[in-house]
Amino acid sequence: MNQPWMQKTLKEGFNHLSAGRLNEAGDCCRRLLESKPDLVEAHFLVGLIALELKQNWHAVSAFGSVTKLQPDNAAAWANLARLFMQAGQPARADSALEKAAALNDENPIVMDLIGTVYGLLGDQIEAGEWIGRALQKQPDSIQFLINQANNHMFLDKMDEAEKLLGQALELRPENPNAHWLLSGLRKATDRSHIELLEQLAQQEGKNQRALAFLYYSIGKESEDIEDWDNAFDAFARGAQARRSTIDFDEQAEIEMYDAFAATFTKEWLEQGGDGHDDPSPIFVVGQPRTGTTLVERIITSHSQVHSAGELKQFGNCLRRLANYQEPKRQSAKLAELAADVNPNQLGKAYMQTTAKMRGSQPRFVDKLPPNYLYIPLILKALPNARIVHLRRDPMDACFSSFKQLFADAYPHSYDQQEMARHHARYYHLMDTWRERFSGRFFDISYEDTAQNLEPNARRLIEFLGLGWEDACLDFHSQKAAVTTASVVQVREPAHTRSVGRWRRYQDKLTEMQQTLTEQGVPLQQ
């Protein structure tokens, strides 16, 4: 039995956590663990604090301590499963998830978390079942309603998603996340929801994350009704709000790109050992919002190809084998260390860690756009893999990212000049890879593919070494889950509505345009 002061201190610690007072919550944990090092609840609280601070390996250690002290703690196993998945270790995630599911004591929070991990593993159907069970226990949970609505959107159940979001907004009419998801579901036909969103933004005050949801919703719906001025104003306000909540070290990114270009030369590729000869991976890379999902859907409509989603395994395996210890996931130091990684080990490690997501077909697509950075390493580690790179008009590409609210990626995309400078770094690096590794990857134009689907799809499928199937033209009928920002668009046939969209805002995008020009990126006329 814990002493009364411990119970009181634990309660204080959880209250501090709920209020965002993480230092005070940490002080409570320290006092408790100094007095009772095996106090399970204190270790669990340490894990939750570490999650808030995004100190994932500290969280793994804390929840690991919980499972050692209390092996039947389903909540700790579920948290470990999510952390292992985020770290690109699906085998460990699957093992922890199995324990969490077996030990589950009908705690709805744990069931929702189990569902989230199934979603990360690519099993959206199983994810929906677990989140649904959580909802049955707590039908008024805003979190569960939104998570299930997201799951329905991934599975193309738009009517069901809309109904759940409606329930969430009945319970909490001001919820910004629910409004944002609702805006993305349908094309707006009038200003009714926009006016409500504008009122909520006025009331929200200084909660920048909430304002980002609301302003991006206003921007999207204003575009729907072709109120271009209001749309741009909303996107700019949303971007400013989101930018204020994130850190972006541009100098570190500059140094990283320079290091990758300096390190991975043609001579480097020709030296050293052979890679792993598995021919099954297909990497689809490029900038976000440039048609990577469209092309992935074309490819995975083929009977021989499975969609594995946006996998982080290649970079994670690279960091592990390079013994990379830096706090940033990518840096100039990574290039230096990665140059000496054994290519065969890297290729094998990638194939082993993607086993849970690869499906049963002979080939699979890994559609993580930023893998373009690793093209030389992929060529060396997996010489029989295929790499497809999306090209899109630079202004359309930059503006499309600028007006998209991402989860926890692409921190450069919320400022016109930062976005343009990042795009220039990417553009020049791809020119470098193209010059050094000519013919080793396939460039495909988003604009050409949207305008002339069949000839581009045929060339693409031929590059992949697959026989032609007419289903590749009918990609929008595919029922497989989509978990990217293009979740609604790829349910439609190919279209050109987004081509040249930036020109609607040309007079408001002069900073972006001038910066691209200054950085040596040729703009399409």
ZAMARGU-4260 file (C-alpha; in steps of 0.2 Angstrom, whole numbers, plus 5000, padded with zeros to 4 digits):
<rodrens>
0) 5000/5000/5000 | 5007/5017/4995 | 5008/5030/5008 | 4995/5044/5008 | 5008/5057/5003
5) 5013/5046/4988 | 4995/5045/4982 | 4993/5064/4984 | 5009/5067/4974 | 5004/5055/4961
10) 4988/5065/4959 | 4997/5081/4958 | 5009/5074/4945 | 4995/5069/4933 | 4986/5086/4936
15) 5002/5095/4931 | 5004/5084/4916 | 4985/5088/4911 | 4989/5106/4913 | 5005/5106/4903
20) 5016/5109/4918 | 5029/5096/4913 | 5043/5102/4924 | 5031/5101/4940 | 5025/5084/4934
25) 5043/5078/4933 | 5047/5085/4950 | 5033/5074/4957 | 5040/5059/4948 | 5058/5062/4955
30) 5051/5063/4973 | 5041/5048/4971 | 5055/5037/4963 | 5068/5043/4975 | 5057/5036/4989
35) 5050/5021/4980 | 5060/5016/4965 | 5048/5002/4960 | 5032/5013/4960 | 5023/5008/4944
40) 5012/5023/4943 | 5027/5035/4944 | 5036/5026/4930 | 5021/5027/4919 | 5019/5045/4923
45) 5037/5048/4917 | 5033/5039/4901 | 5018/5051/4898 | 5029/5066/4902 | 5043/5060/4890
50) 5029/5057/4876 | 5024/5076/4878 | 5042/5081/4877 | 5044/5070/4861 | 5059/5061/4871
55) 5054/5044/4863 | 5068/5033/4869 | 5066/5040/4887 | 5047/5035/4885 | 5052/5018/4880
60) 5063/5016/4895 | 5049/5022/4907 | 5036/5011/4899 | 5048/4996/4899 | 5051/4998/4917
65) 5032/4997/4920 | 5031/4981/4910 | 5046/4974/4920 | 5037/4978/4937 | 5020/4974/4931
70) 5020/4963/4916 | 5001/4963/4913 | 5000/4982/4911 | 4991/4983/4894 | 4993/5002/4893
75) 5012/5001/4895 | 5013/4988/4881 | 5001/4998/4870 | 5012/5013/4872 | 5028/5003/4869
80) 5020/4996/4853 | 5017/5014/4846 | 5034/5020/4851 | 5042/5005/4842 | 5032/5008/4827
85) 5037/5026/4826 | 5055/5021/4828 | 5053/5010/4813 | 5054/4993/4823 | 5038/4984/4817
90) 5043/4967/4824 | 5045/4974/4841 | 5029/4984/4839 | 5020/4969/4834 | 5026/4959/4849
95) 5021/4973/4861 | 5005/4975/4852 | 5001/4956/4854 | 5004/4958/4873 | 4993/4974/4874
100) 4979/4965/4865 | 4980/4949/4875 | 4981/4959/4892 | 4968/4972/4887 | 4955/4974/4901
105) 4942/4984/4891 | 4951/5000/4895 | 4944/5011/4881 | 4960/5022/4881 | 4970/5007/4878
110) 4959/5000/4865 | 4960/5016/4855 | 4979/5016/4857 | 4979/4998/4850 | 4969/5003/4836
115) 4981/5018/4832 | 4996/5005/4831 | 4986/4993/4820 | 4984/5009/4809 | 5002/5012/4809
120) 5006/4994/4804 | 4994/4997/4789 | 4979/4987/4795 | 4966/5000/4794 | 4952/4987/4796
125) 4958/4980/4812 | 4962/4998/4818 | 4944/5003/4815 | 4937/4988/4825 | 4948/4992/4840
130) 4943/5011/4840 | 4925/5006/4837 | 4926/4995/4853 | 4933/5010/4863 | 4919/5021/4856
135) 4906/5008/4862 | 4913/5010/4880 | 4914/5029/4879 | 4902/5035/4865 | 4905/5053/4870
140) 4924/5053/4868 | 4929/5067/4856 | 4946/5059/4854 | 4938/5042/4849 | 4925/5050/4837
145) 4939/5059/4828 | 4951/5044/4827 | 4937/5033/4820 | 4932/5047/4808 | 4950/5047/4802
150) 4950/5028/4800 | 4933/5029/4790 | 4941/5042/4778 | 4956/5031/4775 | 4944/5017/4770
155) 4934/5028/4759 | 4919/5028/4771 | 4915/5046/4769 | 4897/5046/4775 | 4902/5037/4791
160) 4916/5049/4794 | 4905/5064/4792 | 4892/5057/4804 | 4905/5054/4817 | 4912/5071/4815
165) 4895/5078/4817 | 4893/5069/4833 | 4909/5076/4839 | 4904/5094/4835 | 4887/5091/4844
170) 4897/5087/4859 | 4910/5101/4857 | 4905/5113/4843 | 4921/5122/4844 | 4933/5107/4841
175) 4945/5113/4828 | 4952/5096/4823 | 4934/5090/4819 | 4930/5106/4809 | 4947/5103/4799
180) 4943/5085/4795 | 4925/5090/4790 | 4931/5103/4778 | 4942/5090/4769 | 4928/5078/4767
185) 4917/5087/4755 | 4918/5102/4743 | 4910/5117/4750 | 4895/5125/4741 | 4892/5141/4751
190) 4899/5151/4765 | 4889/5144/4780 | 4903/5133/4787 | 4916/5147/4783 | 4907/5160/4793
195) 4906/5148/4808 | 4925/5144/4807 | 4928/5163/4806 | 4918/5166/4822 | 4928/5152/4831
200) 4944/5159/4825 | 4940/5176/4832 | 4935/5167/4849 | 4950/5156/4850 | 4963/5169/4856
205) 4981/5163/4856 | 4980/5144/4854 | 4991/5143/4838 | 4988/5125/4835 | 4969/5127/4836
210) 4970/5143/4824 | 4980/5133/4812 | 4966/5120/4810 | 4953/5133/4809 | 4962/5144/4796
215) 4967/5130/4785 | 4949/5124/4785 | 4943/5142/4780 | 4956/5142/4766 | 4951/5125/4759
220) 4932/5129/4759 | 4935/5147/4752 | 4945/5139/4737 | 4930/5127/4735 | 4919/5142/4732
225) 4932/5151/4722 | 4934/5165/4735 | 4953/5166/4731 | 4957/5182/4741 | 4949/5175/4757
230) 4957/5158/4754 | 4974/5165/4753 | 4972/5176/4768 | 4966/5161/4778 | 4981/5150/4772
235) 4993/5163/4776 | 4986/5165/4794 | 4986/5146/4796 | 5004/5145/4790 | 5009/5159/4802
240) 5000/5150/4817 | 5008/5133/4813 | 5025/5140/4810 | 5025/5148/4828 | 5023/5131/4835
245) 5038/5122/4827 | 5056/5123/4826 | 5065/5123/4809 | 5084/5124/4809 | 5087/5129/4791
250) 5106/5131/4793 | 5107/5113/4798 | 5097/5107/4783 | 5108/5117/4771 | 5123/5108/4779
255) 5115/5091/4777 | 5111/5094/4759 | 5129/5099/4755 | 5136/5084/4765 | 5125/5072/4755
260) 5130/5080/4739 | 5148/5080/4743 | 5148/5062/4750 | 5138/5051/4738 | 5147/5052/4722
265) 5148/5040/4707 | 5165/5034/4714 | 5157/5030/4731 | 5143/5020/4723 | 5156/5010/4713
270) 5167/5006/4728 | 5163/4994/4743 | 5153/4978/4744 | 5137/4973/4735 | 5120/4976/4741
275) 5105/4965/4744 | 5098/4958/4728 | 5079/4958/4733 | 5070/4965/4718 | 5053/4968/4727
280) 5054/4986/4733 | 5048/5001/4723 | 5052/5018/4730 | 5041/5033/4725 | 5049/5049/4730
285) 5049/5068/4728 | 5042/5083/4737 | 5025/5081/4746 | 5009/5086/4736 | 5017/5083/4719
290) 5007/5067/4714 | 5017/5054/4724 | 5000/5046/4730 | 4993/5047/4712 | 5008/5037/4705
295) 5008/5025/4720 | 4989/5021/4716 | 4993/5018/4698 | 5007/5006/4702 | 4997/4997/4716
300) 4982/4994/4705 | 4993/4981/4697 | 4990/4963/4703 | 5008/4960/4707 | 5011/4976/4718
305) 5006/4979/4736 | 5004/4997/4744 | 5015/4997/4760 | 5012/5015/4763 | 5024/5028/4769
310) 5038/5018/4777 | 5052/5026/4788 | 5062/5010/4788 | 5076/5014/4776 | 5081/5030/4786
315) 5079/5021/4803 | 5089/5006/4797 | 5103/5018/4791 | 5103/5027/4807 | 5104/5011/4817
320) 5118/5003/4807 | 5128/5020/4806 | 5127/5021/4825 | 5120/5038/4822 | 5117/5047/4839
325) 5113/5065/4834 | 5096/5072/4841 | 5090/5077/4823 | 5084/5063/4812 | 5095/5069/4798
330) 5110/5080/4798 | 5127/5082/4789 | 5134/5069/4802 | 5122/5056/4795 | 5130/5058/4778
335) 5147/5055/4785 | 5143/5040/4795 | 5131/5032/4781 | 5145/5032/4769 | 5153/5018/4778
340) 5138/5007/4781 | 5139/4990/4774 | 5126/4990/4759 | 5121/4972/4760 | 5117/4974/4779
345) 5107/4989/4775 | 5097/4981/4761 | 5094/4966/4772 | 5089/4976/4787 | 5077/4986/4777
350) 5068/4970/4770 | 5067/4962/4787 | 5060/4978/4796 | 5047/4980/4782 | 5041/4962/4782
355) 5025/4966/4792 | 5019/4979/4779 | 5025/4972/4763 | 5009/4961/4759 | 5009/4945/4750
360) 5012/4951/4732 | 5029/4949/4723 | 5032/4968/4724 | 5028/4982/4736 | 5028/5002/4735
365) 5036/5012/4749 | 5029/5029/4746 | 5039/5040/4758 | 5042/5056/4748 | 5059/5062/4757
370) 5067/5046/4753 | 5074/5056/4738 | 5088/5061/4749 | 5094/5043/4751 | 5093/5038/4732
375) 5112/5034/4731 | 5111/5023/4747 | 5095/5014/4740 | 5104/5011/4724 | 5119/5003/4733
380) 5109/4994/4746 | 5095/4987/4735 | 5102/4988/4717 | 5087/4978/4710 | 5074/4990/4718
385) 5066/5003/4707 | 5065/5021/4711 | 5051/5033/4704 | 5053/5052/4706 | 5039/5064/4704
390) 5042/5081/4696 | 5030/5095/4697 | 5030/5114/4692 | 5040/5122/4707 | 5027/5135/4710
395) 5013/5123/4711 | 5023/5111/4722 | 5028/5125/4734 | 5011/5133/4735 | 5003/5116/4737
400) 5013/5112/4752 | 5011/5130/4759 | 4992/5128/4759 | 4993/5110/4767 | 4992/5108/4786
405) 5004/5093/4789 | 5005/5083/4805 | 5023/5083/4811 | 5032/5084/4795 | 5039/5097/4783
410) 5042/5111/4795 | 5049/5122/4781 | 5032/5123/4772 | 5024/5137/4783 | 5034/5152/4776
415) 5035/5157/4758 | 5054/5160/4758 | 5058/5145/4768 | 5047/5134/4757 | 5056/5141/4741
420) 5073/5139/4748 | 5070/5121/4754 | 5063/5117/4737 | 5078/5124/4728 | 5089/5113/4739
425) 5079/5098/4734 | 5079/5103/4716 | 5098/5105/4715 | 5101/5089/4724 | 5090/5079/4712
430) 5100/5087/4697 | 5115/5080/4706 | 5108/5063/4708 | 5102/5063/4690 | 5119/5068/4683
435) 5128/5055/4693 | 5116/5041/4692 | 5109/5043/4675 | 5096/5030/4671 | 5095/5022/4688
440) 5079/5030/4693 | 5063/5036/4683 | 5057/5054/4682 | 5038/5056/4679 | 5029/5072/4677
445) 5014/5075/4688 | 5007/5087/4675 | 5010/5075/4660 | 5002/5061/4670 | 4987/5070/4675
450) 4984/5076/4657 | 4989/5060/4648 | 4987/5046/4659 | 4989/5031/4648 | 5005/5034/4640
455) 5014/5039/4656 | 5006/5025/4666 | 5012/5012/4652 | 5030/5019/4653 | 5030/5019/4672
460) 5024/5000/4672 | 5037/4996/4659 | 5051/5004/4669 | 5045/4993/4684 | 5047/4977/4674
465) 5029/4973/4675 | 5017/4967/4662 | 5003/4980/4657 | 4986/4979/4666 | 4972/4990/4662
470) 4968/4991/4680 | 4982/5003/4682 | 4971/5016/4673 | 4957/5013/4685 | 4967/5017/4700
475) 4953/5028/4708 | 4942/5012/4710 | 4954/5004/4721 | 4948/5000/4738 | 4964/4999/4748
480) 4966/5012/4762 | 4974/5029/4759 | 4982/5038/4774 | 4990/5053/4766 | 4984/5071/4763
485) 4977/5065/4746 | 4964/5054/4754 | 4950/5062/4745 | 4958/5067/4729 | 4964/5049/4724
490) 4947/5042/4724 | 4944/5052/4708 | 4950/5049/4691 | 4965/5059/4685 | 4962/5078/4683
495) 4971/5094/4680 | 4962/5105/4692 | 4977/5108/4702 | 4989/5111/4688 | 4993/5130/4688
500) 4983/5133/4704 | 4996/5144/4711 | 4992/5157/4697 | 4976/5161/4706 | 4987/5169/4719
505) 5001/5175/4709 | 5001/5193/4716 | 5002/5186/4733 | 5016/5173/4730 | 5030/5186/4724
510) 5041/5181/4739 | 5040/5163/4734 | 5043/5166/4716 | 5057/5178/4718 | 5066/5166/4730
515) 5065/5152/4718 | 5072/5162/4704 | 5086/5169/4715 | 5090/5151/4720 | 5092/5146/4702
520) 5076/5136/4700 | 5069/5138/4683 | 5050/5142/4683 | 5038/5136/4670 | 5030/5150/4660
</rodrens>
